[in-house]
Amino acid sequence: MRVGRDVSVANAQAGGELAVESDVPGMVDEEFTLGLVGPEGRIDVRVKVIDSNPQIVDGLVRHRLRLLMLDTAR
């Protein structure tokens, strides 16, 4: 099953971590595949949620997720 959620990548950090903003919270230890689209095409990255915190962004509740990259597949 594939569930589509739009997230925006806030930044990539050392140690294989990504920070993303989402409309829905993540559950710590949840694993999923994140499809990243860029100039080179699409890359699927297997990630695990490390942390999830609500934030107000432009007057809306968003969730900042810290993700650990587990592996990458094209």
PDB file of N, H, CA, C and O in Angstrom:
ATOM      1  N   MET A   1       0.847  -1.165   0.000  1.00  0.00           N
ATOM      2  CA  MET A   1       0.000   0.000   0.000  1.00  0.00           C
ATOM      3  C   MET A   1       0.894   1.230   0.000  1.00  0.00           C
ATOM      4  O   MET A   1       1.919   1.259   0.681  1.00  0.00           O
ATOM      5  N   ARG A   2       0.512   2.228  -0.750  1.00  0.00           N
ATOM      6  H   ARG A   2      -0.321   2.205  -1.303  1.00  0.00           H
ATOM      7  CA  ARG A   2       1.260   3.480  -0.811  1.00  0.00           C
ATOM      8  C   ARG A   2       0.357   4.603  -0.318  1.00  0.00           C
ATOM      9  O   ARG A   2      -0.768   4.769  -0.790  1.00  0.00           O
ATOM     10  N   VAL A   3       0.863   5.358   0.626  1.00  0.00           N
ATOM     11  H   VAL A   3       1.777   5.223   1.009  1.00  0.00           H
ATOM     12  CA  VAL A   3       0.121   6.509   1.149  1.00  0.00           C
ATOM     13  C   VAL A   3       0.909   7.747   0.784  1.00  0.00           C
ATOM     14  O   VAL A   3       2.085   7.871   1.126  1.00  0.00           O
ATOM     15  N   GLY A   4       0.262   8.658   0.091  1.00  0.00           N
ATOM     16  H   GLY A   4      -0.694   8.558  -0.186  1.00  0.00           H
ATOM     17  CA  GLY A   4       0.947   9.874  -0.310  1.00  0.00           C
ATOM     18  C   GLY A   4       0.777  10.978   0.702  1.00  0.00           C
ATOM     19  O   GLY A   4      -0.340  11.303   1.103  1.00  0.00           O
ATOM     20  N   ARG A   5       1.878  11.548   1.111  1.00  0.00           N
ATOM     21  H   ARG A   5       2.786  11.284   0.785  1.00  0.00           H
ATOM     22  CA  ARG A   5       1.884  12.717   1.978  1.00  0.00           C
ATOM     23  C   ARG A   5       2.925  13.658   1.426  1.00  0.00           C
ATOM     24  O   ARG A   5       4.048  13.249   1.130  1.00  0.00           O
ATOM     25  N   ASP A   6       2.563  14.896   1.290  1.00  0.00           N
ATOM     26  H   ASP A   6       1.651  15.228   1.531  1.00  0.00           H
ATOM     27  CA  ASP A   6       3.546  15.878   0.855  1.00  0.00           C
ATOM     28  C   ASP A   6       4.311  16.374   2.064  1.00  0.00           C
ATOM     29  O   ASP A   6       3.730  16.737   3.086  1.00  0.00           O
ATOM     30  N   VAL A   7       5.622  16.380   1.926  1.00  0.00           N
ATOM     31  H   VAL A   7       6.094  16.085   1.096  1.00  0.00           H
ATOM     32  CA  VAL A   7       6.484  16.964   2.950  1.00  0.00           C
ATOM     33  C   VAL A   7       7.456  17.896   2.252  1.00  0.00           C
ATOM     34  O   VAL A   7       7.735  17.739   1.063  1.00  0.00           O
ATOM     35  N   SER A   8       7.961  18.852   2.983  1.00  0.00           N
ATOM     36  H   SER A   8       7.734  18.980   3.948  1.00  0.00           H
ATOM     37  CA  SER A   8       9.019  19.693   2.437  1.00  0.00           C
ATOM     38  C   SER A   8      10.280  19.452   3.257  1.00  0.00           C
ATOM     39  O   SER A   8      10.252  19.443   4.487  1.00  0.00           O
ATOM     40  N   VAL A   9      11.375  19.258   2.551  1.00  0.00           N
ATOM     41  H   VAL A   9      11.398  19.266   1.551  1.00  0.00           H
ATOM     42  CA  VAL A   9      12.649  18.989   3.220  1.00  0.00           C
ATOM     43  C   VAL A   9      13.186  20.314   3.743  1.00  0.00           C
ATOM     44  O   VAL A   9      13.433  21.243   2.973  1.00  0.00           O
ATOM     45  N   ALA A  10      13.363  20.392   5.055  1.00  0.00           N
ATOM     46  H   ALA A  10      13.162  19.638   5.680  1.00  0.00           H
ATOM     47  CA  ALA A  10      13.868  21.616   5.680  1.00  0.00           C
ATOM     48  C   ALA A  10      15.385  21.669   5.569  1.00  0.00           C
ATOM     49  O   ALA A  10      15.943  22.707   5.216  1.00  0.00           O
ATOM     50  N   ASN A  11      16.055  20.568   5.864  1.00  0.00           N
ATOM     51  H   ASN A  11      15.602  19.724   6.151  1.00  0.00           H
ATOM     52  CA  ASN A  11      17.507  20.500   5.700  1.00  0.00           C
ATOM     53  C   ASN A  11      18.005  19.072   5.867  1.00  0.00           C
ATOM     54  O   ASN A  11      17.324  18.213   6.427  1.00  0.00           O
ATOM     55  N   ALA A  12      19.198  18.850   5.370  1.00  0.00           N
ATOM     56  H   ALA A  12      19.751  19.548   4.914  1.00  0.00           H
ATOM     57  CA  ALA A  12      19.883  17.570   5.552  1.00  0.00           C
ATOM     58  C   ALA A  12      21.002  17.819   6.549  1.00  0.00           C
ATOM     59  O   ALA A  12      21.690  18.838   6.491  1.00  0.00           O
ATOM     60  N   GLN A  13      21.173  16.879   7.460  1.00  0.00           N
ATOM     61  H   GLN A  13      20.614  16.051   7.507  1.00  0.00           H
ATOM     62  CA  GLN A  13      22.179  17.047   8.498  1.00  0.00           C
ATOM     63  C   GLN A  13      23.207  15.932   8.406  1.00  0.00           C
ATOM     64  O   GLN A  13      22.966  14.891   7.796  1.00  0.00           O
ATOM     65  N   ALA A  14      24.351  16.169   9.020  1.00  0.00           N
ATOM     66  H   ALA A  14      24.547  17.016   9.516  1.00  0.00           H
ATOM     67  CA  ALA A  14      25.398  15.157   9.072  1.00  0.00           C
ATOM     68  C   ALA A  14      24.877  13.916   9.793  1.00  0.00           C
ATOM     69  O   ALA A  14      23.976  14.014  10.626  1.00  0.00           O
ATOM     70  N   GLY A  15      25.423  12.786   9.485  1.00  0.00           N
ATOM     71  H   GLY A  15      26.155  12.707   8.808  1.00  0.00           H
ATOM     72  CA  GLY A  15      25.018  11.557  10.153  1.00  0.00           C
ATOM     73  C   GLY A  15      23.823  10.904   9.504  1.00  0.00           C
ATOM     74  O   GLY A  15      23.197  10.031  10.104  1.00  0.00           O
ATOM     75  N   GLY A  16      23.489  11.311   8.277  1.00  0.00           N
ATOM     76  H   GLY A  16      23.998  12.021   7.790  1.00  0.00           H
ATOM     77  CA  GLY A  16      22.398  10.673   7.559  1.00  0.00           C
ATOM     78  C   GLY A  16      21.015  11.055   8.044  1.00  0.00           C
ATOM     79  O   GLY A  16      20.080  10.263   7.928  1.00  0.00           O
ATOM     80  N   GLU A  17      20.867  12.261   8.587  1.00  0.00           N
ATOM     81  H   GLU A  17      21.626  12.904   8.681  1.00  0.00           H
ATOM     82  CA  GLU A  17      19.559  12.726   9.052  1.00  0.00           C
ATOM     83  C   GLU A  17      18.961  13.756   8.104  1.00  0.00           C
ATOM     84  O   GLU A  17      19.679  14.531   7.474  1.00  0.00           O
ATOM     85  N   LEU A  18      17.639  13.750   8.015  1.00  0.00           N
ATOM     86  H   LEU A  18      17.056  13.120   8.527  1.00  0.00           H
ATOM     87  CA  LEU A  18      16.886  14.744   7.269  1.00  0.00           C
ATOM     88  C   LEU A  18      15.877  15.373   8.217  1.00  0.00           C
ATOM     89  O   LEU A  18      15.364  14.706   9.115  1.00  0.00           O
ATOM     90  N   ALA A  19      15.593  16.647   8.019  1.00  0.00           N
ATOM     91  H   ALA A  19      16.009  17.189   7.289  1.00  0.00           H
ATOM     92  CA  ALA A  19      14.507  17.308   8.737  1.00  0.00           C
ATOM     93  C   ALA A  19      13.461  17.677   7.704  1.00  0.00           C
ATOM     94  O   ALA A  19      13.772  18.338   6.713  1.00  0.00           O
ATOM     95  N   VAL A  20      12.212  17.253   7.926  1.00  0.00           N
ATOM     96  H   VAL A  20      11.959  16.716   8.731  1.00  0.00           H
ATOM     97  CA  VAL A  20      11.133  17.566   6.995  1.00  0.00           C
ATOM     98  C   VAL A  20       9.961  18.165   7.757  1.00  0.00           C
ATOM     99  O   VAL A  20       9.814  17.957   8.962  1.00  0.00           O
ATOM    100  N   GLU A  21       9.123  18.915   7.033  1.00  0.00           N
ATOM    101  H   GLU A  21       9.242  19.084   6.055  1.00  0.00           H
ATOM    102  CA  GLU A  21       7.890  19.455   7.609  1.00  0.00           C
ATOM    103  C   GLU A  21       6.724  18.765   6.929  1.00  0.00           C
ATOM    104  O   GLU A  21       6.705  18.617   5.707  1.00  0.00           O
ATOM    105  N   SER A  22       5.738  18.337   7.738  1.00  0.00           N
ATOM    106  H   SER A  22       5.754  18.457   8.731  1.00  0.00           H
ATOM    107  CA  SER A  22       4.607  17.566   7.249  1.00  0.00           C
ATOM    108  C   SER A  22       3.305  18.083   7.849  1.00  0.00           C
ATOM    109  O   SER A  22       3.308  18.741   8.889  1.00  0.00           O
ATOM    110  N   ASP A  23       2.181  17.778   7.177  1.00  0.00           N
ATOM    111  H   ASP A  23       2.178  17.244   6.332  1.00  0.00           H
ATOM    112  CA  ASP A  23       0.868  18.113   7.722  1.00  0.00           C
ATOM    113  C   ASP A  23       0.459  17.160   8.847  1.00  0.00           C
ATOM    114  O   ASP A  23      -0.390  17.497   9.673  1.00  0.00           O
ATOM    115  N   VAL A  24       1.060  15.983   8.875  1.00  0.00           N
ATOM    116  H   VAL A  24       1.750  15.709   8.204  1.00  0.00           H
ATOM    117  CA  VAL A  24       0.695  14.968   9.867  1.00  0.00           C
ATOM    118  C   VAL A  24       1.910  14.609  10.716  1.00  0.00           C
ATOM    119  O   VAL A  24       3.040  14.654  10.232  1.00  0.00           O
ATOM    120  N   PRO A  25       1.684  14.255  11.981  1.00  0.00           N
ATOM    121  CA  PRO A  25       2.815  13.890  12.836  1.00  0.00           C
ATOM    122  C   PRO A  25       3.378  12.533  12.449  1.00  0.00           C
ATOM    123  O   PRO A  25       2.698  11.711  11.835  1.00  0.00           O
ATOM    124  N   GLY A  26       4.617  12.317  12.815  1.00  0.00           N
ATOM    125  H   GLY A  26       5.170  12.984  13.314  1.00  0.00           H
ATOM    126  CA  GLY A  26       5.236  11.009  12.649  1.00  0.00           C
ATOM    127  C   GLY A  26       5.279  10.312  13.991  1.00  0.00           C
ATOM    128  O   GLY A  26       5.228  10.956  15.039  1.00  0.00           O
ATOM    129  N   MET A  27       5.372   8.999  13.958  1.00  0.00           N
ATOM    130  H   MET A  27       5.413   8.475  13.107  1.00  0.00           H
ATOM    131  CA  MET A  27       5.503   8.224  15.196  1.00  0.00           C
ATOM    132  C   MET A  27       6.955   7.766  15.303  1.00  0.00           C
ATOM    133  O   MET A  27       7.505   7.207  14.354  1.00  0.00           O
ATOM    134  N   VAL A  28       7.572   8.003  16.455  1.00  0.00           N
ATOM    135  H   VAL A  28       7.126   8.457  17.226  1.00  0.00           H
ATOM    136  CA  VAL A  28       8.959   7.606  16.661  1.00  0.00           C
ATOM    137  C   VAL A  28       9.105   6.114  16.361  1.00  0.00           C
ATOM    138  O   VAL A  28       8.285   5.301  16.788  1.00  0.00           O
ATOM    139  N   ASP A  29      10.154   5.770  15.627  1.00  0.00           N
ATOM    140  H   ASP A  29      10.820   6.431  15.280  1.00  0.00           H
ATOM    141  CA  ASP A  29      10.507   4.423  15.171  1.00  0.00           C
ATOM    142  C   ASP A  29       9.696   3.956  13.964  1.00  0.00           C
ATOM    143  O   ASP A  29       9.937   2.857  13.463  1.00  0.00           O
ATOM    144  N   GLU A  30       8.739   4.760  13.478  1.00  0.00           N
ATOM    145  H   GLU A  30       8.544   5.653  13.885  1.00  0.00           H
ATOM    146  CA  GLU A  30       8.006   4.429  12.257  1.00  0.00           C
ATOM    147  C   GLU A  30       8.989   4.462  11.088  1.00  0.00           C
ATOM    148  O   GLU A  30       9.806   5.377  10.990  1.00  0.00           O
ATOM    149  N   GLU A  31       8.912   3.465  10.197  1.00  0.00           N
ATOM    150  H   GLU A  31       8.248   2.722  10.276  1.00  0.00           H
ATOM    151  CA  GLU A  31       9.753   3.422   9.009  1.00  0.00           C
ATOM    152  C   GLU A  31       8.881   3.551   7.771  1.00  0.00           C
ATOM    153  O   GLU A  31       7.789   2.987   7.709  1.00  0.00           O
ATOM    154  N   PHE A  32       9.373   4.302   6.778  1.00  0.00           N
ATOM    155  H   PHE A  32      10.261   4.760   6.829  1.00  0.00           H
ATOM    156  CA  PHE A  32       8.665   4.444   5.516  1.00  0.00           C
ATOM    157  C   PHE A  32       9.642   4.835   4.429  1.00  0.00           C
ATOM    158  O   PHE A  32      10.807   5.128   4.699  1.00  0.00           O
ATOM    159  N   THR A  33       9.159   4.839   3.193  1.00  0.00           N
ATOM    160  H   THR A  33       8.213   4.601   2.973  1.00  0.00           H
ATOM    161  CA  THR A  33       9.976   5.247   2.058  1.00  0.00           C
ATOM    162  C   THR A  33       9.597   6.661   1.662  1.00  0.00           C
ATOM    163  O   THR A  33       8.425   6.966   1.437  1.00  0.00           O
ATOM    164  N   LEU A  34      10.596   7.515   1.580  1.00  0.00           N
ATOM    165  H   LEU A  34      11.547   7.268   1.763  1.00  0.00           H
ATOM    166  CA  LEU A  34      10.419   8.903   1.207  1.00  0.00           C
ATOM    167  C   LEU A  34      10.908   9.067  -0.230  1.00  0.00           C
ATOM    168  O   LEU A  34      12.072   8.795  -0.524  1.00  0.00           O
ATOM    169  N   GLY A  35      10.031   9.507  -1.119  1.00  0.00           N
ATOM    170  H   GLY A  35       9.086   9.729  -0.880  1.00  0.00           H
ATOM    171  CA  GLY A  35      10.412   9.732  -2.515  1.00  0.00           C
ATOM    172  C   GLY A  35      10.841  11.167  -2.706  1.00  0.00           C
ATOM    173  O   GLY A  35      10.027  12.084  -2.595  1.00  0.00           O
ATOM    174  N   LEU A  36      12.117  11.370  -2.993  1.00  0.00           N
ATOM    175  H   LEU A  36      12.779  10.626  -3.084  1.00  0.00           H
ATOM    176  CA  LEU A  36      12.660  12.706  -3.210  1.00  0.00           C
ATOM    177  C   LEU A  36      12.784  12.957  -4.704  1.00  0.00           C
ATOM    178  O   LEU A  36      13.317  12.122  -5.436  1.00  0.00           O
ATOM    179  N   VAL A  37      12.293  14.104  -5.159  1.00  0.00           N
ATOM    180  H   VAL A  37      11.860  14.782  -4.565  1.00  0.00           H
ATOM    181  CA  VAL A  37      12.344  14.451  -6.579  1.00  0.00           C
ATOM    182  C   VAL A  37      13.256  15.654  -6.752  1.00  0.00           C
ATOM    183  O   VAL A  37      13.101  16.670  -6.075  1.00  0.00           O
ATOM    184  N   GLY A  38      14.206  15.528  -7.665  1.00  0.00           N
ATOM    185  H   GLY A  38      14.333  14.703  -8.216  1.00  0.00           H
ATOM    186  CA  GLY A  38      15.140  16.611  -7.934  1.00  0.00           C
ATOM    187  C   GLY A  38      15.514  16.637  -9.398  1.00  0.00           C
ATOM    188  O   GLY A  38      14.911  15.929 -10.205  1.00  0.00           O
ATOM    189  N   PRO A  39      16.506  17.446  -9.753  1.00  0.00           N
ATOM    190  CA  PRO A  39      16.923  17.573 -11.150  1.00  0.00           C
ATOM    191  C   PRO A  39      17.377  16.249 -11.771  1.00  0.00           C
ATOM    192  O   PRO A  39      17.234  16.051 -12.977  1.00  0.00           O
ATOM    193  N   GLU A  40      17.921  15.349 -10.956  1.00  0.00           N
ATOM    194  H   GLU A  40      18.037  15.511  -9.976  1.00  0.00           H
ATOM    195  CA  GLU A  40      18.404  14.064 -11.463  1.00  0.00           C
ATOM    196  C   GLU A  40      17.300  13.019 -11.554  1.00  0.00           C
ATOM    197  O   GLU A  40      17.544  11.902 -12.009  1.00  0.00           O
ATOM    198  N   GLY A  41      16.098  13.364 -11.131  1.00  0.00           N
ATOM    199  H   GLY A  41      15.899  14.272 -10.761  1.00  0.00           H
ATOM    200  CA  GLY A  41      14.983  12.408 -11.123  1.00  0.00           C
ATOM    201  C   GLY A  41      14.538  12.096  -9.714  1.00  0.00           C
ATOM    202  O   GLY A  41      14.742  12.885  -8.791  1.00  0.00           O
ATOM    203  N   ARG A  42      13.930  10.937  -9.559  1.00  0.00           N
ATOM    204  H   ARG A  42      13.764  10.296 -10.309  1.00  0.00           H
ATOM    205  CA  ARG A  42      13.385  10.535  -8.261  1.00  0.00           C
ATOM    206  C   ARG A  42      14.312   9.543  -7.585  1.00  0.00           C
ATOM    207  O   ARG A  42      14.851   8.637  -8.221  1.00  0.00           O
ATOM    208  N   ILE A  43      14.489   9.728  -6.285  1.00  0.00           N
ATOM    209  H   ILE A  43      14.051  10.464  -5.768  1.00  0.00           H
ATOM    210  CA  ILE A  43      15.257   8.803  -5.463  1.00  0.00           C
ATOM    211  C   ILE A  43      14.364   8.395  -4.300  1.00  0.00           C
ATOM    212  O   ILE A  43      13.797   9.253  -3.622  1.00  0.00           O
ATOM    213  N   ASP A  44      14.234   7.096  -4.066  1.00  0.00           N
ATOM    214  H   ASP A  44      14.694   6.400  -4.617  1.00  0.00           H
ATOM    215  CA  ASP A  44      13.483   6.591  -2.919  1.00  0.00           C
ATOM    216  C   ASP A  44      14.454   6.317  -1.782  1.00  0.00           C
ATOM    217  O   ASP A  44      15.446   5.609  -1.954  1.00  0.00           O
ATOM    218  N   VAL A  45      14.156   6.888  -0.614  1.00  0.00           N
ATOM    219  H   VAL A  45      13.350   7.463  -0.475  1.00  0.00           H
ATOM    220  CA  VAL A  45      15.022   6.752   0.553  1.00  0.00           C
ATOM    221  C   VAL A  45      14.223   6.110   1.675  1.00  0.00           C
ATOM    222  O   VAL A  45      13.162   6.609   2.050  1.00  0.00           O
ATOM    223  N   ARG A  46      14.725   5.014   2.209  1.00  0.00           N
ATOM    224  H   ARG A  46      15.587   4.609   1.904  1.00  0.00           H
ATOM    225  CA  ARG A  46      14.090   4.364   3.361  1.00  0.00           C
ATOM    226  C   ARG A  46      14.504   5.144   4.596  1.00  0.00           C
ATOM    227  O   ARG A  46      15.698   5.335   4.829  1.00  0.00           O
ATOM    228  N   VAL A  47      13.538   5.602   5.397  1.00  0.00           N
ATOM    229  H   VAL A  47      12.568   5.447   5.207  1.00  0.00           H
ATOM    230  CA  VAL A  47      13.821   6.433   6.570  1.00  0.00           C
ATOM    231  C   VAL A  47      13.102   5.915   7.810  1.00  0.00           C
ATOM    232  O   VAL A  47      12.151   5.136   7.728  1.00  0.00           O
ATOM    233  N   LYS A  48      13.585   6.371   8.948  1.00  0.00           N
ATOM    234  H   LYS A  48      14.357   7.003   9.014  1.00  0.00           H
ATOM    235  CA  LYS A  48      12.988   6.036  10.245  1.00  0.00           C
ATOM    236  C   LYS A  48      12.798   7.338  11.017  1.00  0.00           C
ATOM    237  O   LYS A  48      13.707   8.167  11.060  1.00  0.00           O
ATOM    238  N   VAL A  49      11.626   7.527  11.627  1.00  0.00           N
ATOM    239  H   VAL A  49      10.888   6.853  11.591  1.00  0.00           H
ATOM    240  CA  VAL A  49      11.334   8.743  12.392  1.00  0.00           C
ATOM    241  C   VAL A  49      12.090   8.696  13.719  1.00  0.00           C
ATOM    242  O   VAL A  49      11.953   7.755  14.501  1.00  0.00           O
ATOM    243  N   ILE A  50      12.891   9.738  13.949  1.00  0.00           N
ATOM    244  H   ILE A  50      13.003  10.503  13.314  1.00  0.00           H
ATOM    245  CA  ILE A  50      13.644   9.873  15.201  1.00  0.00           C
ATOM    246  C   ILE A  50      12.876  10.748  16.184  1.00  0.00           C
ATOM    247  O   ILE A  50      12.870  10.500  17.390  1.00  0.00           O
ATOM    248  N   ASP A  51      12.223  11.789  15.636  1.00  0.00           N
ATOM    249  H   ASP A  51      12.228  11.991  14.656  1.00  0.00           H
ATOM    250  CA  ASP A  51      11.548  12.766  16.487  1.00  0.00           C
ATOM    251  C   ASP A  51      10.466  13.462  15.671  1.00  0.00           C
ATOM    252  O   ASP A  51      10.608  13.612  14.457  1.00  0.00           O
ATOM    253  N   SER A  52       9.390  13.887  16.320  1.00  0.00           N
ATOM    254  H   SER A  52       9.274  13.766  17.306  1.00  0.00           H
ATOM    255  CA  SER A  52       8.303  14.597  15.655  1.00  0.00           C
ATOM    256  C   SER A  52       7.754  15.640  16.627  1.00  0.00           C
ATOM    257  O   SER A  52       7.338  15.313  17.739  1.00  0.00           O
ATOM    258  N   ASN A  53       7.759  16.902  16.189  1.00  0.00           N
ATOM    259  H   ASN A  53       8.096  17.168  15.286  1.00  0.00           H
ATOM    260  CA  ASN A  53       7.287  17.993  17.039  1.00  0.00           C
ATOM    261  C   ASN A  53       6.389  18.932  16.258  1.00  0.00           C
ATOM    262  O   ASN A  53       6.707  19.283  15.122  1.00  0.00           O
ATOM    263  N   PRO A  54       5.257  19.353  16.852  1.00  0.00           N
ATOM    264  CA  PRO A  54       4.385  20.313  16.172  1.00  0.00           C
ATOM    265  C   PRO A  54       5.007  21.707  16.194  1.00  0.00           C
ATOM    266  O   PRO A  54       5.707  22.073  17.138  1.00  0.00           O
ATOM    267  N   GLN A  55       4.738  22.486  15.128  1.00  0.00           N
ATOM    268  H   GLN A  55       4.170  22.188  14.361  1.00  0.00           H
ATOM    269  CA  GLN A  55       5.200  23.862  15.025  1.00  0.00           C
ATOM    270  C   GLN A  55       4.136  24.676  14.319  1.00  0.00           C
ATOM    271  O   GLN A  55       3.319  24.132  13.577  1.00  0.00           O
ATOM    272  N   ILE A  56       4.146  25.968  14.548  1.00  0.00           N
ATOM    273  H   ILE A  56       4.810  26.410  15.151  1.00  0.00           H
ATOM    274  CA  ILE A  56       3.273  26.870  13.799  1.00  0.00           C
ATOM    275  C   ILE A  56       4.112  27.454  12.660  1.00  0.00           C
ATOM    276  O   ILE A  56       5.137  28.091  12.900  1.00  0.00           O
ATOM    277  N   VAL A  57       3.666  27.232  11.413  1.00  0.00           N
ATOM    278  H   VAL A  57       2.833  26.714  11.217  1.00  0.00           H
ATOM    279  CA  VAL A  57       4.352  27.743  10.227  1.00  0.00           C
ATOM    280  C   VAL A  57       3.317  28.501   9.399  1.00  0.00           C
ATOM    281  O   VAL A  57       2.336  27.918   8.937  1.00  0.00           O
ATOM    282  N   ASP A  58       3.537  29.784   9.216  1.00  0.00           N
ATOM    283  H   ASP A  58       4.334  30.258   9.592  1.00  0.00           H
ATOM    284  CA  ASP A  58       2.598  30.631   8.469  1.00  0.00           C
ATOM    285  C   ASP A  58       1.173  30.506   9.003  1.00  0.00           C
ATOM    286  O   ASP A  58       0.213  30.485   8.233  1.00  0.00           O
ATOM    287  N   GLY A  59       1.046  30.425  10.325  1.00  0.00           N
ATOM    288  H   GLY A  59       1.826  30.442  10.950  1.00  0.00           H
ATOM    289  CA  GLY A  59      -0.264  30.358  10.961  1.00  0.00           C
ATOM    290  C   GLY A  59      -0.917  28.990  10.947  1.00  0.00           C
ATOM    291  O   GLY A  59      -2.050  28.844  11.406  1.00  0.00           O
ATOM    292  N   LEU A  60      -0.222  27.975  10.425  1.00  0.00           N
ATOM    293  H   LEU A  60       0.699  28.094  10.051  1.00  0.00           H
ATOM    294  CA  LEU A  60      -0.767  26.613  10.364  1.00  0.00           C
ATOM    295  C   LEU A  60       0.058  25.668  11.219  1.00  0.00           C
ATOM    296  O   LEU A  60       1.265  25.857  11.371  1.00  0.00           O
ATOM    297  N   VAL A  61      -0.588  24.649  11.780  1.00  0.00           N
ATOM    298  H   VAL A  61      -1.569  24.496  11.656  1.00  0.00           H
ATOM    299  CA  VAL A  61       0.137  23.635  12.534  1.00  0.00           C
ATOM    300  C   VAL A  61       0.799  22.683  11.541  1.00  0.00           C
ATOM    301  O   VAL A  61       0.125  22.066  10.717  1.00  0.00           O
ATOM    302  N   ARG A  62       2.109  22.572  11.626  1.00  0.00           N
ATOM    303  H   ARG A  62       2.656  23.074  12.296  1.00  0.00           H
ATOM    304  CA  ARG A  62       2.886  21.633  10.820  1.00  0.00           C
ATOM    305  C   ARG A  62       3.693  20.788  11.805  1.00  0.00           C
ATOM    306  O   ARG A  62       3.811  21.135  12.980  1.00  0.00           O
ATOM    307  N   HIS A  63       4.232  19.704  11.330  1.00  0.00           N
ATOM    308  H   HIS A  63       4.136  19.422  10.375  1.00  0.00           H
ATOM    309  CA  HIS A  63       5.021  18.815  12.183  1.00  0.00           C
ATOM    310  C   HIS A  63       6.421  18.693  11.600  1.00  0.00           C
ATOM    311  O   HIS A  63       6.596  18.351  10.431  1.00  0.00           O
ATOM    312  N   ARG A  64       7.410  18.979  12.433  1.00  0.00           N
ATOM    313  H   ARG A  64       7.268  19.257  13.383  1.00  0.00           H
ATOM    314  CA  ARG A  64       8.801  18.860  12.007  1.00  0.00           C
ATOM    315  C   ARG A  64       9.275  17.476  12.430  1.00  0.00           C
ATOM    316  O   ARG A  64       9.304  17.143  13.614  1.00  0.00           O
ATOM    317  N   LEU A  65       9.643  16.688  11.441  1.00  0.00           N
ATOM    318  H   LEU A  65       9.619  16.958  10.478  1.00  0.00           H
ATOM    319  CA  LEU A  65      10.116  15.330  11.682  1.00  0.00           C
ATOM    320  C   LEU A  65      11.611  15.247  11.442  1.00  0.00           C
ATOM    321  O   LEU A  65      12.111  15.742  10.431  1.00  0.00           O
ATOM    322  N   ARG A  66      12.322  14.626  12.361  1.00  0.00           N
ATOM    323  H   ARG A  66      11.916  14.224  13.181  1.00  0.00           H
ATOM    324  CA  ARG A  66      13.734  14.277  12.148  1.00  0.00           C
ATOM    325  C   ARG A  66      13.738  12.827  11.691  1.00  0.00           C
ATOM    326  O   ARG A  66      13.193  11.946  12.357  1.00  0.00           O
ATOM    327  N   LEU A  67      14.364  12.596  10.539  1.00  0.00           N
ATOM    328  H   LEU A  67      14.807  13.311   9.998  1.00  0.00           H
ATOM    329  CA  LEU A  67      14.389  11.272   9.944  1.00  0.00           C
ATOM    330  C   LEU A  67      15.818  10.773   9.819  1.00  0.00           C
ATOM    331  O   LEU A  67      16.719  11.540   9.478  1.00  0.00           O
ATOM    332  N   LEU A  68      16.031   9.490  10.095  1.00  0.00           N
ATOM    333  H   LEU A  68      15.300   8.867  10.372  1.00  0.00           H
ATOM    334  CA  LEU A  68      17.311   8.835   9.885  1.00  0.00           C
ATOM    335  C   LEU A  68      17.226   8.071   8.581  1.00  0.00           C
ATOM    336  O   LEU A  68      16.345   7.227   8.413  1.00  0.00           O
ATOM    337  N   MET A  69      18.141   8.359   7.641  1.00  0.00           N
ATOM    338  H   MET A  69      18.857   9.044   7.777  1.00  0.00           H
ATOM    339  CA  MET A  69      18.149   7.630   6.364  1.00  0.00           C
ATOM    340  C   MET A  69      18.727   6.228   6.591  1.00  0.00           C
ATOM    341  O   MET A  69      19.831   6.074   7.113  1.00  0.00           O
ATOM    342  N   LEU A  70      17.954   5.208   6.185  1.00  0.00           N
ATOM    343  H   LEU A  70      17.057   5.334   5.761  1.00  0.00           H
ATOM    344  CA  LEU A  70      18.384   3.826   6.349  1.00  0.00           C
ATOM    345  C   LEU A  70      19.063   3.285   5.107  1.00  0.00           C
ATOM    346  O   LEU A  70      20.102   2.632   5.210  1.00  0.00           O
ATOM    347  N   ASP A  71      18.501   3.541   3.935  1.00  0.00           N
ATOM    348  H   ASP A  71      17.658   4.071   3.851  1.00  0.00           H
ATOM    349  CA  ASP A  71      19.125   3.155   2.670  1.00  0.00           C
ATOM    350  C   ASP A  71      18.475   3.905   1.525  1.00  0.00           C
ATOM    351  O   ASP A  71      17.412   4.506   1.677  1.00  0.00           O
ATOM    352  N   THR A  72      19.129   3.860   0.384  1.00  0.00           N
ATOM    353  H   THR A  72      19.993   3.372   0.261  1.00  0.00           H
ATOM    354  CA  THR A  72      18.653   4.575  -0.798  1.00  0.00           C
ATOM    355  C   THR A  72      18.543   3.613  -1.964  1.00  0.00           C
ATOM    356  O   THR A  72      19.415   2.768  -2.164  1.00  0.00           O
ATOM    357  N   ALA A  73      17.466   3.740  -2.739  1.00  0.00           N
ATOM    358  H   ALA A  73      16.758   4.426  -2.577  1.00  0.00           H
ATOM    359  CA  ALA A  73      17.283   2.927  -3.940  1.00  0.00           C
ATOM    360  C   ALA A  73      16.755   3.811  -5.043  1.00  0.00           C
ATOM    361  O   ALA A  73      15.925   4.682  -4.783  1.00  0.00           O
ATOM    362  N   ARG A  74      17.210   3.615  -6.272  1.00  0.00           N
ATOM    363  H   ARG A  74      17.885   2.908  -6.483  1.00  0.00           H
ATOM    364  CA  ARG A  74      16.715   4.401  -7.412  1.00  0.00           C
ATOM    365  C   ARG A  74      15.555   3.699  -8.046  1.00  0.00           C
ATOM    366  O   ARG A  74      14.992   4.194  -9.023  1.00  0.00           O
TER     367      ARG A  74
END
